[in-house]
Amino acid sequence: MRPKIIAEIGCNHKGSIDIAKEMVVIAKKFCNVDIVKFQKRNPRELLDEVEYKTPHPIKTNSYGDTYGKHREFLELSLDDHIELKNLCENINIEYSSSVWDVSSAKDIISINPKFIKIPSACNMNMELLELICKEYSGQIHLSFGMTTHDEEKKIINFFEKHNRNNDLVIYSCTSGYPVAFKDVCIKEISRLKKSYEKKVHSIGFSGHHLGIAVDLGAFMLGAKWIERHFTLDRTWKGTDHAASLEPGGMRKLIRDLESLNESLKIKNNEILEIELPQRMKLKKIKWRK
């Protein structure tokens, strides 16, 4: 079975519910994606006063004169998320969201998606993890970008302590936008499988690289979930667009994963039916005893 494909829309909708809806429909009807995922943040909770008032580090990507206002501009309301989840249900694609803080987690828990994602930046926020473990009964997905091996162990131990490790999906991830091929390091999938496969639900891969070749390798190494950022136009203003797939790329990714999945088998006969005419026509057997 091919991996589940998650199109992370994140905040690539540019703060527009109409663009977000358009992206959901394209992800389903054109790309044949399994899941679309958004992000939910409360900038006033997530950022301290200095962080909120500091200008965005890349001015050309900013939607506000401070980083806090930039984040506020891109944020969709809870009602927007409910509307998006209803749209997903109507067209038979799964909705999910990452949560970056406690109040955002409470909002998303209230609409009960099948899974909630903890981004790499928040995977050591114990208050956030504890809330989700105690108040949410669905799958919990969590990325291991910019995370030490010691921190990984602490996170896994935390979920074991709360008896939620069997609901946990962990992702190999390198946090960069975009990530050079030399830094993708997909053999981390094998390391995570060796260390944690028997302790968690499954292993995934969250990629911020260019193109789609690496994702095929992630599948071969055992990733059960593949998450890629999704945009309608990689030239749009914003940090994530350059590390995202456009609809054509996402569609090709799914096509190639399905082709690879179909080919992953051994021959059910020593000579396949398709080979018989060629064997009759071409094969010269001159074997001496």
N, C-alpha and C positions, 0 to 999 in steps of 0.2 A: 504493500500500500504506500502511495506517495505521501510525503509529509503534508500536514495541514498548512495552507498558505495564508498568512496574515498580512493584509495590506495596511500598514500603519499610516493612516492619514494624519494623525497627530494634530498639529496646528497648521498643516499645509493648506487648509481651507482659507487662510488669511483672515480669520475672524468672521467669515460669512457663512451663515447657515445654508444659504442657497448653493454656494460652492460645495459645502460639505455634502449636501444631498446629491448634487450632481456627481460627486466623486464616488459615493456609495453605489449609485446606479451603474456607473461605468465599471466600477470594480466587479460588480456582479454580472452585468449583462455582456460586457465586452471582454473582460479579463477572466471571468469564471473563478474569482477568488472565493475562498471559503469564509474568511472573517475580515471585517474591517475594524480597525482599532483607532480610537481617538485618545485625547489626553484631557485630564481635568486637574486644574490647579487653582488655588486661592493665593494670588500673588501677595496679598497683605499678610497672610499666614506664613507663606513659604520664604519670603524675603524679609530681612531686617531693614531698618530705616535707611541705612547707608546703601545697601544693595538696591533697594527700591528706587532711590533718588539718583543712583549712579547712571550715567548714560550707557546705552548699549555699546559693547566693545567694538562692534562693526556698524558704524552709523548707517551705511547704505542698506543694511538689513532690518533696521529698526522701524517699528510702527508707532513710536512715541518718543518724546524727548528724554525720557528716562527709561531704564530697563523695566521698572515696575509698570509704567504706563504702556510700554511695549507689550508686556505680558497680559495686561488687562485688555488691551485691544484685541488680542488673539483668542481670548477666552470665550468659550460658549457657555451659556447658562445651563442649569439643570433641566429646564424646560426644553432647551435645544437638544440635549442629550436624550431626553425621553422621546422627542419627535424623531430623532435619528434612529433610536432603537425600534420604534414602531415602523419606520420605513424599512429597516432591515428585515423585520419579521414579515412584512407584507411582500417582499420580493425574495424571501428565502436566502438571506445571507446573515451570518452571525455578527452581532454587535459586541464590542468590548471597549474598554478604556483603561489607560494607565492612570494611576492616581499619584499625586506628588506630595500630598499632605493629608492630615487627619480629616479636616472638614470635607475635602474633595472625596476622600474614601467613603465617608458617611453618605455623601450624595450618590455616588455610584452604587454603593451597597443597596441603597433604597430602591434602585430600579432593577437590581438582581440580574446582571448579565451572567452568562455561563462561566466566564472567568474574568478576573481582574488582574492587571499587570502592575508589578512593582518595577519601576525603571532602575537602572544601575545606580543613578544618583541618590536613590532613596533606600537602597537595600540594607543599609545599616541604621535606619530610623526605627528603633525598636517600638516606639509608641505606635507608629503606623502599622508595623507588622503585627503587633499584638491586637490592635483593633480589628484588623482583617481576620486574623485567626479566630477571634472570639465571636465576631458579629456577622461573618460572611461564610456561607456553607459551600460555595462553588470552588472551582479550581483557582489556584493562585499561581500565576506565572511571574518569574523573577529573573532579571538579567544580571549577569556577573561581569559587566564591563567595569573597568577601573577598580577591580576588587582583588585584594590579596588572597592567597590560598588560606591564610589563617582566618581572614574575614569570611571566606566561603564556609569553612568548618563551623564558625560561630553561627552563621545563618542556618545551616542545615541542622545543627544541634538545637537551635531555637524552635524550628518547626517540628522536630522530633519531640521536644519537651511539650509542645502544645498539641501533640498527636495530629498534626496537619501535614506531615511530610508526604503521606500518600496522595495528597491533593496538590503537591508542589511540582511545577514544571520549571526547570532551570535552563537558562540560555547561555551558551557561549557567545561572547560579544566583545568587540573592541570599540570603545567609545571615541569616535572621531567622525567628522563630516566634511568630505568623505574619507574613508580609510584606504591607504595604499595596500595593494595585494600582499606585500611583505609583512604587513601588520595585521592581516585578517586572522591568521593563525588558526585555521579550522581544525587542526589536530587537537585543539583544546576540547573539541567534542569528544574525542576518544579518551582524553584524560578525565573529563567529567563523568563519562560512562563508567570508566574503571573505578573511580572513587565513589560515585553516588548513585549509579543506576539502580542498585537494589534498595536504596533508601528513599527515592523519590518516584513520582509518577512517571516522568519521562524527561528527555533531554531535547532542547531546541537550539536553534541558531538564529541570532539577530544580526543581520548584516547591514553595514553602512558603506559598502564598497561600490565600485562601478561595475555595470554589466551583470550577467547572470551565470557565468561559468562556475564561479565559486560555490553557488548554491547547489549545483549538481554534486560537487564534492561533499558538501555538508550532508546531503541525502545519503551518499554512499558510506559516510562515516557513522550514520545512525541517527541523525536529527529527525525527530518526529514532528517538529514544528519549524517552519521557516518564516521569519518575519522580515519584511522589507518595507522601508518607507515608500510612500506612494504620493505622486503629485500629478497634476495635469500638465505642468510646464516646468521643467527644471531650471528655467531662467527667471522664474518668479522671485520676488524679493523675499528673503528669509534664509536662515542658516541651513535648514534641512533639505531644501529642494535639490541642491547639487548632489546629495547622497541618496536621492530617491529614484525610483523607476517611474517612467511615464506609462500610460496605458499600454502602448505597444510592447514595451519591455516586460511589463508584468504578464501580459498575455503570452509572450514567448517563453517566459520562465515557467509558467504552468504547463504549456505545451511540451517543453523539453523535459520537465519532471515526469509528466505522464508517459512520455515516450521511453524515458529511462526506466521507469517503474515497470512498463510492459515488457521491457527487454530483460529484466532481472529474473531469469529462470534458467534451469538447465534443460537440455533436450529431453522431451518425454519419450522419444524413440532414438535409437542409435543413428538411424537415418531418417530425417524428417521428410514429410510428404513433399515439401517444396524442393528437396534435394534429389528426389527420385529421378525426374527427367534428366537432370544434369549428370547424375551418376551413370545412367544408361548411355548417355551421349558422350560423356567426356572422360570418365574414369577408366584408365587402362591398368589392369591388375597383372603385374608380371613378377609374382613373388615366388622365389625358389625355396623349396623345403631344405 
